[in-house]
Amino acid sequence: MPTFGFSAYLKLLASNDRPQRSIIRTRLLPSTDGYDFHRSLRLRIQELMSGSHTAAEVMRSIDSIIKAPERESVREGLGRLLLWREQNPGEMFHVSPAMYESPNDIFKVNFTPNFGVRVAGRDMAVHVWNTKTADLSPRIVYSALSLFTHHYRAMGLPLNDIAVLSLRNSELYPLDINAESSFLGRAMAARIEAQFARVTEELERTSEDGNAHPSSHPRMF
């Protein structure tokens, strides 16, 4: 079953019909490409937020990233995260990830908070977004976040909220301000399942020529 990381799922929702189907097709086909563009950023955020490294150490380590686009993306993203933390210096804490499985067992989404933080007296789990190739909207963010509210409530964690922090514009999207998000989340997931069905049908037709075969190895980015 294909598994999307949370940023990948946000990008999928933010895409139009044709690129959306292209993304799904890529997930279903076998691939040897294991390159994760955002892995370097995630690792450095973890070092920074856990306190294992100072901000100066983390910023210096960026020079070791070989690929220039990745290196500059990490540098820009971390710079904006540090500025955001100066304005929101609340206590940090760890929050475990959560997994969502679509209603018909078609795909999964993995929500991995980059950190937990207290903002304005509220404890929230925050996922960081730093993707340039798709534009977020509140509607997309809230619908995706709403898939995980039941998980965290069932865990009994002392969380007030879950949120996305966009490093593209330093905007925080906390879920609780959108009352319709639960309905939107289910509707969006159903739409993605329908897209999977269409793409799977297309791949099955082309597989008769031996040119395409759905993959059984999910990727999470």
FILO-630979 format. One record per residue: residue in one letter; x, y, z of N, C-alpha, C, O in turn. Coordinates in steps of 0.2 Angstrom, whole numbers, plus 2048, in hexadecimal, padded with zeros to 3 digits. Example, Ala and Ser with C-alpha at 12.3 -4.5 7.8 and 13.67 -1.06 7.14 Angstrom:
a8427E482783E7EA8278427F08278477EF82As8407F58238447FB824840800827843806828
END
This chain:
m8047FA800800800800804806800809807804p80480B7FB8088117FB807815801801816804t80C81780480C81C80A80F822808815823806f80C82880A80E82E80981083180F80D831815g81683580F81883981581383F815810840810f81384381A80D84881B80E84D81680A850813s815850815816855810814852809812856805a81684C80781484980180D84980080A84A7FAy8098488058028478047FF84F8037FA8507FFl80285380780085A80680185C7FE7FD8607FBk80785A7FC80885C7F58038597F080185C7EBl8028537F27FD84F7ED7F68537ED7F38547E8l7F48557F37ED8587F47EE85F7F07E98617EDa7F38627F07F48697ED7F58697E67F586E7E2s7F68637E37F78627DC7F08627D87EB85F7DBn7F08647D27EB8637CD7EA85C7CB7EE8587CDd7E585A7C77E38547C67E98507C27EA84A7C4r7EB8537BD7F184F7B97F784E7BD7F98487BDp7FA8537C08008517C47FE84D7CA8038497CCq7F884D7CD7F68497D27F68427D07F983D7D4r7F48407CA7F48397C77FB8377C67FD8317C7s7FF83C7C480683A7C280A8387C980E8347C9i80883C7CE80B83A7D58098337D780D82F7D9i8038327D680082B7D88038267D48058207D6r8048277CD8078227C980E8207CB81081B7CBt8128267CD8198257CF8198207D581E81C7D6r8148217D981481D7E08128167DE8158117E2l80F8157D980C80E7D881180A7D38118047D4l81680D7D081A80A7CC8218087CF82380C7D4p8248037CE82B8027D18308077D083080A7CBs8348097D583980E7D483F80C7D883E8097DEt84480E7D684B80E7D984D8147DC8538157DFd8498197DB84B8207DD8498217E58438227E6g84E8217E984D8227F084F8287F384F8297F9y85082D7EF8528347F184D8387F48478397F1d84E83A7FA84983E7FE84C8457FF850846803f84984A7FB84C8507FB84C854802850858803h84785280684585680C848852812848854818r84C84D81184F84981785484D81B85484D821s85885181785D85581B85A85A81F85D85B825l85585D81D85186282184E85F82784F86182Dr84B85982684885682C84D85483184C855837l85385182F85884F83485A85583885C85583Er85B85B83485E86183885986483C85B867841i85386483A84D86683F84D86284584C86584Bq84E85B84584E85784A85485984F853859855e85A85A84C86085C85085F862854861863859l85C86785085B86D85385586D85885787085Em85086A85784A86A85C84C866862849867867s85086086185185C86785685F86B85785D871g85A86486985F86786D86686386D86A865870s86685E86886C85B86887285F86487885D865h87086486087486885D87286F85D86C87185Et87787485E87587B85E87387D85787487A852a87088385786E88685087488784C874886846a87988984F87F88B84B882884848884884842e88287F84C88587984988087684488387383Fv87A87684487587483F876878839876875833m87787E83987888383387E88183087F88182Ar88488083488A87E83188A87882D88D877828s88687383088686C82D88286C826883868822i87F87282487C87281D88187281887F86F812d88787581988C87581488E86E81189086D80Cs88C86881588E86281388985F80F88A85980Ci88386280D87E85F809881860802883866800i88285B7FE88585B7F788185F7F28848637EEk87A85D7F28768607EC8748677EE8718687F3a87686C7E98758737EB86E8757EC86C8787F1p8698727E88628747E985F8727F085C8757F4e86186C7F28608697F986386D7FE86086F803r86986F7FD86D87380286A87A80386987C809e86887D7FE8658847FE85E88380185C888805s85A87E80085487D80385487C80A85087F80Ev85987880C85A87781485C87E81785987F81Cr86088181486388781785D88C81885D89081De85988D81385489281384E89081884C89481Cg84D88981884888781C84A887824846889828l85088582585288682C85288D82E85188F834g85589182A85589982C84E89B82E84D89F832r84989982A84289C82B83F89883283C89B836l84189283383F88E83984289283F83F893844l84889483F84C89784484889E8468478A084Cl8478A18418438A884283C8A784583A8AA849w8398A18438328A084583389E84D82F8A0851r83889A84F83989885683B89E85A83989F860e83E8A385783F8A985B8398AD85D8388B0862q8348AC85982D8AF85A8298AB85E8248AD861n82A8A485E82689F86282B89B86682C895864p82E89E86B83389A86F83089587483389487Ag82A89287382788E87882B887879830886875e82988487E82C87D88082C87887A826878877m83187487983186F87483086887783286787Df82D86487382C85D87582B85886F82985B86Ah82C85287182B84D86B82484B86B82084A870v82284986481B84786381C84185E81F842859s81983B86081983585C81583685581183A855p81883385081483384980D82F84A80C82C84Ea80983184580382D84480282B83D80482E838m7FE82583C7FD8238357F68238347F2821838y7F482582E7ED82582B7ED8208257F1820821e7E781C8257E68178207DF81981D7DA819820s7DF81A8167D981C8137D48178137D5811815p7CE8198137C88158157C880E8117C6809814n7CA80E80B7CA8078077D18048067D2800802d7D580680B7DC80380B7E08048057E37FF802i7DF80A8027E380B7FC7EA80F7FD7EE80D7F9f7EA8138027F08168037F181880B7EC81880Ek7F781A80D7F881C8147FB8238147FF82580Fv7FA8278197FE82D81A80182D8217FE82B826n80882F82180B82F82780C83682A81083A826f80983882F80A83E83281083E83780F83B83Dt81584183681B84183A81C84883D81F84C839p81B84A84381C85184582485284682784D848n82685784382D85984482F85B84B83485A84Df82A85E84E82B85F85682486185981F862855g82486185F81E86486382086A86682686B868v81C86F86781E87586A81887986D81287886Br81987C87281388087581388787281888B873v80E88986F80D88F86C80689386F80189086Fa80789887280289C8757FE89887A7F889887Ag80289487E7FF8908837FC8898807F9886884r7FC88887A7FA8828777FF87D87580487F871d7FF87787780387287580186F86E7FC86C86Dm80686F86980486D86280986985F80F86A860a80786485B80C86085780D86385080886584Dv81386584E81486984881886584381D862844h81586583D81886283781B86883381786C831v82186883182486D82D82386C825825866823w82187182282187181B82687581782687B819n82987381282F87780F82F875808834875805t8298748058298727FE8278787F982287B7FAk82C8797F482B87F7F082687D7EA8238827E7t8258777E88228757E281A8747E38178727DEa8188767E98108767EA80E87B7EF81287D7F3d80987F7ED8068847F28018817F77FC87E7F4l8028827FD7FD8808027F78858027F888B801s7F28828047EC8878067E988480D7EA87E80Ep7E68888117E48868177DF8808167DF87B81Ar7DB8808117D687A8107DA87480F7D886F812i7DF87480B7E386E80A7E686B8117E6865813v7E98708147ED86E81B7E886B8207EA866823y7E386F8217DE86D8267DB8668247DA862829s7D986581E7D685E81C7DB85981D7D9853820a7E285A81C7E785581D7E88548257E884E827l7E88598287EA8588307E48558337E5851838s7DE8568317D88538347D884B8347D4848838l7DC8488307DC84182F7DF83E8367DE838837f7E384283A7E683F83F7E48428467E784084Bt7DE8468467DC84884D7DA8428517DB842857h7D683D84E7D48388527DA8348557D983285Bh7DF8338517E582F8547E783285A7E882F85Fy7E983985A7EC83C8607E783D8667E983D86Cr7E083D8647DB83D86A7DB83686D7DB836873a7DB8318697DB82A86C7E18298707E1825875m7E782C86E7ED82B8727ED82E8797F182C87Dg7E983387A7E88368807EE83B8817EF83C887l7F183D87C7F784287D7F484987F7EF84B87Dp7F884C8837F68538857F785887F7FB85D881l7F58578797F685B8747EF8608737EA85D873n7F08668727EB86A8707E986B8697E486C866d7EE8698647EE86A85D7F38678597F886585Ci7F28668537F786484E7F78698497F286C847a7FD86A8467FE87084180386F83C80786A83Dv80387383780887383280B87A83280887F832l81287A83281688083281988182B81D87D829s81788582781A88682082088B82181F890823l82688881F82C88C81F82C890819831894818r82788F81482789480E82589B8108278A080Dn82089B81581E8A281781E8A381E81B8A8821s82089E82282189F82981A89F82C8198A1832e81589C82980E89C82C80C89582F80E89082Cl80989583580788F83880088E8377FC893838y7FE8888357F78868347F588183A7F687B839p7F288483F7EF87F8447E887D8427E4880840l7E78768447E18738417DB8768447D6876841d7DB87884B7D587984E7D187F84C7CB88084Ei7D38838477D08898457CB88783F7C888C83Cn7CB88183D7C787F8377C287A8397C487483Aa7BC87B83A7B787783D7B58718387B286C839e7B68738317B386E82C7B986A8297B8866825s7BF86A82D7C486682A7C385E82A7C685B826s7BF85C82F7BE85482F7BB8528297BD84D826f7B58558277B28548217B685481B7B6850816l7BA85A81A7BF85B8157C48558147C685380Fg7C785381A7CC84E81A7C98488177CD845813r7C38468197C083F8167BF84080F7C083B80Ba7BC84680D7BB8478067C18478027C18447FCm7C784A8047CD84A8007D08438007D28417FAa7D083F8057D28388057CE8348007D18307FCa7C88358007C48317FB7C58337F47C682F7EFr7C783A7F37C983C7EC7D08397EA7D08377E4i7D48387EF7DB8357ED7DA82E7EC7DD82B7E7e7D582A7EF7D48237EE7D18227E77D381E7E3a7CD8277E57CA8267DE7D08277D97D08247D4q7D482C7DA7DA82D7D67DE8277D57E18257D0f7E08237DB7E381D7DB7E08187D77E38147D3a7D98177D77D58137D37D68147CC7D780F7C8r7D681A7CA7D781C7C37DE81A7C07DF8177BBv7E381C7C47EA81B7C27EB8137C27EF8117BDt7E98107C77EA8097C77E78057C17EA8017BEe7E18087BF7DE8057B97E28067B27E38027AEe7E580C7B27E980E7AC7EF80A7AC7F18077A7l7F28097B27F88047B27F77FD7B17FB7FA7AEe7F17FB7B37F07F47B17EF7F37AA7F07EE7A7r7EC7F87A67EB7F879F7F27F779C7F37F4797t7F77FC79E7FD7FC79B8027F679D8067F5799s8007F37A28047ED7A48047E77A08087E37A0e7FF7E779C7FE7E27978047E27928057DD78Fd8077E879180C7E878C8137E77908187E878Dg8137E67978197E579B81C7EC79C8227EB79Dn8197F179C81C7F879C81C7FB7A381F7FF7A5a8177F97A78157FC7AE8127F77B280E7F37B0h8157F77B98127F27BE8127F67C48177F97C6p80C7F67C880B7F97CE8117F77D38127F17D3s8137FB7D78187FA7DC8157F77E28107FA7E5s8187F37E68167F17EC81B7F47F281A7F27F8h81F7F87F08247FB7F58228037F68248077F2p81F8047FB81D80B7FC8238107FE82780D801r8228167FC82781B7FE82382080281D821802m82782380782482880C82682F80B827832810f82883180582A83880482883B7FE8298407FC
END
